[in-house]
Amino acid sequence: MGGDYYGYRGVAAELLRSAGAVPGDRVEISSGGRRFAGILMPREALYGDRPFIVVKLDNGYNVGVRVSPDSVVRVLEKRRVVERKPMAAAGPGAKDLPRVKLLGTGGTIMSRVDYETGAVKPLLSVSDLLEWVPELRDIAAIDAAEILSIFSEDMEPRLWGRVAEHVYRALVDEGYDGVVVAHGTDTMAYTAAALAFAVRNPPAPIVLVGAQRSSDRPSTDSALNLVAAFLAAARGPFAESVIVMHGETGDGAAYVHRGVKARKMHTSRRDAFQSINDKPIAVIDPYSGEIRITGRILRRRGDPGGPVLMNRFEEKVALIKIYPGISPEVIDYYIDHGYKGLVLEGTGLGHAPNKLLGSIERAVEEDIVVVMTSQCLFGRVNMHVYATGRRYLHAGVLPGGDMLPETAYVKLSWALGVAGDPGEAKRLMLENIAGEYNPRHTLDLYPRWGI
């Protein structure tokens, strides 16, 4: 069998090579008594040895067709090579629009399928971005830069510091009117919280945006999310780290969630993000451009107080979920491996088994900062109600209020990174810095579903 052919090898490569088929061609594959027609897609080299040919069907979805030496591949239509003329980018000062910097870190939202070649291409070229989402040219003068190219599950505390530095430079040194950070959705809430702590007193919005569904799917949310994100960055009256994503399953509106109070609550829905123990700051109509304020704004665009970059994060911090049967050895492991901070995702009002107390006391004695949150998410911890909670308080555990466990994890990583000692880190953990503590809970903050 021949070598690599657009990522294919073995029998799949031979069938495609013999038919003269290249990615972007419309092909028909006859295999196992069935026929499939669609656009030939290239193959990830990692899986190229497997006997499958990938085509994009007319409904927009990809399918892998198992082939054998007896299968037949026929080219129905050769791809058309279109010579694209470069579009004029909406550069700085275009139409006197607000200037917004787009920072790419990777993720679904910053890629699209080129149907001429079948390849997935990054969207960090301003001209490509405006060609795909032309509405943006009426919203802002856009510049773009790729600062990372990773899956969001590969994000780490040290990379939060790098993203924060780029955001700070764009807003302070380069004078942009807002920043949009394109990010994978799985860990976007962590990065949003990190930017809220690392870029203090920002002069303009820091907007994180992602997509649940890729641009080649009929139900993609990429374009609407991008439009809403740039509206928020260019025109939003708030100057905070926020997440902008679909606010409903349809295409009617996007919500602006405070970065320290947001969580991805569904694996695949387009409205996966929700504000927890808080209301969305605003609702954005991507068609009219209206930004309707629905929640509290903690810092407004242009508020006094100069921006400060505090982007050091301690990596030796762990987020530990409490569960029935958890062993003290779990806590001991982190103590023995030099960790500086532990966030406990406790039960109920902020509880953990009494058998962990000895290990927790040992951690505190060794200057490890320990913070208690609740896996209930809604509501706040209250460690004074039951004896177990009081024992943990007496041991030196800090109550995390109504902070989300992941926000507390990010904040502790930041506090230990910027503080000179554990005592200062503890003081920072109890201070409400970016709205991570909600001082008041009302009944409408808890979602209810009818039957």
C-alpha positions in Angstrom: 0.0 0.0 0.0 1.1 3.6 -0.7 2.1 6.2 1.9 0.2 9.1 3.4 -2.5 10.7 1.3 -4.1 13.8 2.9 -3.9 12.0 6.3 -5.1 8.7 5.0 -3.1 5.5 4.8 -3.6 1.9 3.8 -6.6 0.8 1.9 -8.4 4.2 2.3 -5.4 6.0 0.8 -5.2 3.6 -2.2 -8.9 3.9 -3.0 -8.8 7.7 -2.9 -5.5 7.9 -4.9 -6.9 5.5 -7.5 -10.0 7.7 -7.9 -8.0 10.9 -8.0 -10.1 12.3 -5.1 -8.8 15.1 -3.0 -10.3 16.9 0.0 -13.1 19.2 -1.2 -14.2 16.9 -4.0 -17.7 15.6 -3.9 -17.4 11.8 -3.9 -19.6 8.7 -3.7 -18.4 5.8 -1.7 -19.9 2.3 -2.3 -19.1 0.0 0.6 -20.8 -2.9 2.2 -23.9 -2.6 0.0 -24.4 1.0 0.9 -23.7 4.3 -0.8 -22.6 7.6 0.8 -22.2 10.9 -1.1 -20.6 14.0 0.3 -17.6 16.3 0.5 -14.3 14.4 1.1 -12.6 15.6 4.3 -8.9 15.2 5.2 -8.0 12.8 8.0 -6.2 13.3 11.3 -2.9 11.5 10.8 -3.3 10.0 14.2 -6.2 7.9 12.9 -5.1 7.6 9.3 -4.4 3.8 9.5 -8.0 3.0 10.2 -10.0 1.9 7.2 -12.4 4.8 7.2 -13.0 7.7 4.8 -14.6 10.8 6.2 -17.2 12.7 4.1 -19.4 15.6 5.0 -22.9 14.7 4.2 -25.5 17.2 2.7 -27.0 17.7 6.2 -23.7 19.2 7.4 -22.5 16.4 9.5 -19.4 14.3 9.1 -19.5 10.5 8.8 -16.8 7.9 8.7 -17.4 5.2 6.0 -15.7 1.9 6.6 -14.0 0.7 3.4 -12.2 -2.5 2.2 -10.3 -3.4 -1.0 -13.7 -4.2 -2.6 -15.1 -0.7 -1.9 -15.5 1.8 -4.8 -14.8 5.6 -4.6 -16.0 7.8 -7.4 -15.5 11.5 -7.8 -18.9 13.2 -8.6 -17.6 16.7 -8.8 -14.2 18.3 -8.5 -13.7 21.0 -6.0 -13.9 24.5 -7.4 -10.8 26.6 -6.6 -12.1 30.1 -5.9 -9.6 32.9 -6.0 -10.5 35.1 -3.1 -9.8 38.7 -3.1 -8.6 40.0 0.2 -11.2 41.9 2.1 -10.4 45.3 3.6 -10.0 44.7 7.3 -11.8 47.0 9.7 -8.5 48.4 10.9 -7.9 50.9 13.7 -10.0 54.0 13.2 -12.3 52.5 10.5 -15.5 54.5 10.5 -14.5 55.9 13.9 -15.6 52.7 15.5 -14.4 51.5 18.9 -11.1 49.6 18.7 -11.3 46.0 20.0 -8.5 43.5 20.2 -9.2 39.8 19.6 -6.9 37.4 21.4 -7.1 33.8 20.3 -6.3 30.9 22.7 -7.8 28.1 20.6 -11.1 26.4 20.9 -14.0 25.6 18.7 -15.0 29.2 18.0 -11.8 30.2 16.3 -12.0 27.6 13.5 -14.1 27.0 10.5 -14.3 24.4 7.8 -13.1 25.4 4.3 -15.4 23.6 2.1 -13.1 23.9 -0.9 -10.4 21.8 0.8 -12.2 20.2 3.7 -9.7 21.5 6.1 -10.4 23.2 9.4 -8.8 26.6 9.4 -8.1 29.0 12.3 -9.9 32.3 12.1 -7.2 34.6 13.5 -6.9 36.6 10.2 -9.1 39.7 10.5 -10.1 39.5 6.9 -11.1 35.8 7.3 -13.1 36.7 10.4 -14.9 39.6 8.7 -15.6 37.4 5.6 -17.2 34.8 7.9 -19.0 37.2 10.2 -19.4 40.5 8.2 -21.6 42.0 10.8 -18.5 42.6 12.9 -17.3 45.4 10.6 -20.1 47.6 11.7 -19.4 47.0 15.4 -15.7 47.6 15.9 -12.3 48.2 14.3 -10.7 44.8 14.9 -7.1 43.6 15.4 -6.3 40.0 16.2 -3.5 38.0 17.6 -3.1 34.3 18.4 -1.5 34.1 21.9 -2.1 30.4 22.5 -3.3 27.4 20.4 -4.5 24.8 22.9 -7.6 22.8 23.8 -9.2 24.4 26.8 -8.7 21.3 28.9 -4.9 21.9 28.5 -5.1 25.4 30.2 -2.9 25.8 33.2 -2.4 28.5 35.9 0.9 29.6 34.3 -0.9 30.3 31.1 -3.6 32.4 32.8 -0.7 34.8 33.6 0.3 35.0 30.0 -3.3 35.7 28.8 -3.6 38.3 31.5 -0.4 40.1 30.4 -1.7 40.3 26.8 -5.1 41.6 28.0 -3.4 44.2 30.1 -1.1 45.3 27.3 -4.1 45.6 24.9 -6.1 47.7 27.2 -3.4 49.9 28.8 -0.4 50.0 26.6 -2.2 49.9 23.2 -5.4 51.7 24.3 -8.0 49.4 22.9 -11.7 50.0 23.9 -12.2 46.4 24.8 -10.7 42.9 24.5 -12.3 39.7 23.3 -10.6 36.4 24.3 -11.7 33.4 22.2 -11.5 30.4 24.5 -12.7 26.8 24.6 -15.8 26.4 26.7 -14.7 23.6 29.0 -12.4 25.7 31.2 -13.5 29.2 30.1 -15.0 30.0 33.5 -11.6 29.3 35.2 -9.8 31.7 32.8 -12.6 34.4 33.2 -12.1 34.2 37.0 -8.3 34.4 36.6 -8.5 37.5 34.5 -10.9 39.1 37.0 -8.2 38.8 39.7 -5.1 39.3 37.6 -6.2 42.5 35.7 -7.3 44.8 38.5 -9.4 47.9 37.7 -9.6 47.3 34.0 -10.6 50.4 32.0 -12.9 48.5 29.6 -14.6 45.1 29.2 -12.6 41.9 29.1 -14.9 39.5 27.2 -14.5 35.7 27.0 -16.4 33.9 24.3 -16.6 30.4 23.0 -18.7 28.0 21.0 -20.5 24.8 21.9 -20.8 23.7 18.3 -18.3 24.0 15.5 -18.9 26.2 12.5 -19.5 23.3 10.1 -22.6 22.2 12.0 -26.1 23.6 11.1 -26.7 24.5 14.7 -23.5 26.4 15.2 -23.5 29.1 17.8 -20.1 30.6 16.8 -21.3 33.6 14.7 -23.9 34.9 17.1 -21.6 34.5 20.1 -18.9 36.5 18.3 -21.3 39.3 17.4 -22.5 39.5 21.0 -19.0 39.4 22.4 -17.8 42.3 20.2 -20.9 44.3 21.0 -20.1 43.8 24.7 -16.4 44.7 24.3 -17.1 47.7 22.1 -20.2 49.2 23.7 -20.7 47.5 27.1 -20.9 50.0 30.0 -19.2 47.6 32.4 -15.4 47.1 32.8 -15.1 43.6 34.2 -14.1 40.2 33.1 -17.2 38.6 31.7 -18.4 35.6 29.6 -20.7 36.2 26.7 -22.6 33.2 25.3 -26.0 32.1 24.1 -28.7 32.9 26.6 -31.3 30.5 25.2 -31.4 27.5 22.9 -32.6 29.7 20.0 -30.8 32.6 18.4 -32.6 35.4 20.2 -30.2 36.7 22.8 -26.8 36.3 24.4 -26.1 36.8 28.2 -23.3 38.6 29.8 -22.1 36.6 32.9 -19.7 37.9 35.5 -16.6 35.9 35.1 -16.3 34.9 38.8 -19.9 33.8 39.0 -20.4 31.8 35.9 -20.3 28.0 35.2 -20.8 25.7 32.3 -23.9 23.8 33.3 -24.5 21.6 30.3 -22.2 19.5 28.1 -23.7 20.5 24.7 -26.6 23.0 24.9 -25.9 26.3 23.3 -27.1 28.1 26.5 -24.7 26.0 28.6 -23.4 28.9 30.8 -25.4 30.2 33.7 -24.7 32.8 36.4 -24.6 31.1 39.9 -25.7 33.1 43.0 -25.9 36.1 40.7 -27.9 37.5 37.8 -26.4 38.0 34.3 -25.0 41.6 34.0 -26.8 42.1 30.7 -28.7 40.6 27.8 -27.5 41.4 24.3 -29.7 41.5 21.2 -27.2 40.6 18.5 -29.6 41.9 15.7 -30.4 45.4 17.1 -27.2 45.7 19.1 -29.1 46.6 22.2 -27.4 45.9 25.5 -30.0 45.7 28.3 -28.6 45.8 31.8 -30.2 43.1 34.0 -27.8 42.8 37.0 -25.4 44.8 39.0 -22.3 46.5 37.5 -19.4 46.5 39.9 -17.0 48.6 37.7 -18.0 50.8 34.8 -16.1 51.8 31.7 -14.0 54.8 32.6 -14.3 54.5 36.4 -11.4 56.0 38.3 -8.6 53.7 39.7 -5.7 52.8 37.5 -5.4 49.3 36.1 -2.9 47.0 37.8 -1.4 43.7 36.4 -1.1 41.1 39.2 -0.7 38.0 37.1 1.3 35.5 39.2 -0.4 32.2 40.0 0.7 29.4 42.3 0.5 26.0 40.6 0.7 24.0 43.8 -3.0 24.4 44.6 -5.6 21.6 44.5 -9.4 21.4 44.3 -10.6 18.4 46.3 -14.2 17.1 46.1 -15.5 15.7 49.3 -17.3 12.4 48.9 -18.5 9.6 51.2 -15.5 7.4 52.1 -12.8 9.9 51.2 -9.6 9.0 52.9 -7.3 11.3 54.9 -4.5 10.0 52.6 -5.9 12.2 49.9 -5.1 15.3 52.1 -1.8 13.8 53.2 -0.8 13.4 49.6 -1.0 17.1 48.9 0.8 18.0 52.1 3.6 15.6 51.4 4.0 16.9 47.8 4.5 20.5 48.8 1.1 22.0 47.9 0.5 25.6 49.2 -3.3 25.7 49.1 -6.3 23.4 49.2 -9.9 24.2 48.2 -12.4 21.7 49.7 -15.6 21.2 47.7 -17.6 20.3 50.8 -21.1 19.0 51.2 -24.1 21.2 52.2 -23.2 24.2 54.3 -19.5 23.4 54.1 -18.8 20.0 55.7 -16.3 17.2 55.3 -15.9 14.0 57.3 -14.5 14.3 60.8 -11.9 11.7 60.0 -10.1 14.3 57.8 -9.7 16.8 60.6 -6.3 15.5 61.7 -4.9 15.9 58.2 -6.5 19.3 57.8 -5.0 20.5 61.1 -1.6 19.2 59.9 -2.0 21.1 56.6 -2.8 24.4 58.4 0.1 23.9 60.8 2.4 23.6 57.8 1.1 27.0 56.4 -1.1 25.5 53.8 -4.1 27.7 53.1 -7.3 25.7 53.2 -10.7 27.1 52.0 -14.1 25.5 52.2 -16.7 25.8 49.5 -19.9 23.9 48.7 -20.7 21.4 46.0 -24.3 22.5 46.2 -23.2 25.6 44.1 -26.3 27.7 45.0 -26.3 29.3 48.4 -23.3 30.0 50.7 -21.3 28.0 53.2 -22.1 28.5 56.9 -19.7 26.6 59.1 -21.3 27.8 62.3 -24.5 25.8 62.1 -23.3 22.3 62.8 -20.5 20.9 65.0 -18.5 19.5 62.1 -18.4 22.9 60.4 -17.3 24.5 63.7 -14.5 22.0 64.1 -13.2 22.8 60.6 -13.3 26.5 61.4 -11.4 25.9 64.7 -8.8 23.9 62.7 -8.1 27.0 60.6 -10.2 26.4 57.5 -11.4 29.6 55.7 -15.1 29.8 54.8 -15.5 30.4 51.0 -18.9 32.2 51.3 -20.9 31.7 48.1 -17.8 31.4 45.8 -18.0 28.7 43.2 -15.5 25.9 44.0 -13.6 26.6 40.8 -13.6 30.4 41.4 -12.2 29.7 44.9 -9.5 27.5 43.3 -8.5 30.2 40.9 -8.5 32.9 43.6 -6.4 30.8 45.9 -3.9 30.2 43.2 -3.8 33.9 42.5 -3.7 35.0 46.2 -0.7 32.6 46.9 1.0 33.8 43.7 0.8 37.5 44.5 1.0 37.4 48.3 4.3 37.5 50.2 3.2 35.0 52.8 0.2 32.7 53.8 -1.2 35.3 56.1 -1.6 37.9 53.3 -3.0 35.2 51.0 -5.7 34.4 53.7 -6.5 38.1 53.9 -7.0 38.3 50.1 -9.2 35.2 50.2 -11.6 36.8 52.6 -11.7 40.1 50.6 -14.4 40.6 48.0 -12.2 41.6 45.0 -14.1 41.1 41.8 -17.6 40.3 42.9 -16.8 36.7 43.8 -18.8 37.1 47.0 -22.4 38.1 46.6 -23.4 40.0 49.8 -27.1 39.4 49.3 -29.1 36.5 48.0 -32.7 36.9 46.7 -35.2 34.2 45.9 -34.9 34.8 42.1 -31.2 33.7 42.1 -32.2 30.1 42.4 -33.6 28.5 39.2 -36.9 26.7 39.3 -38.4 24.4 36.8 -42.0 23.5 36.5 -43.3 20.0 35.9 
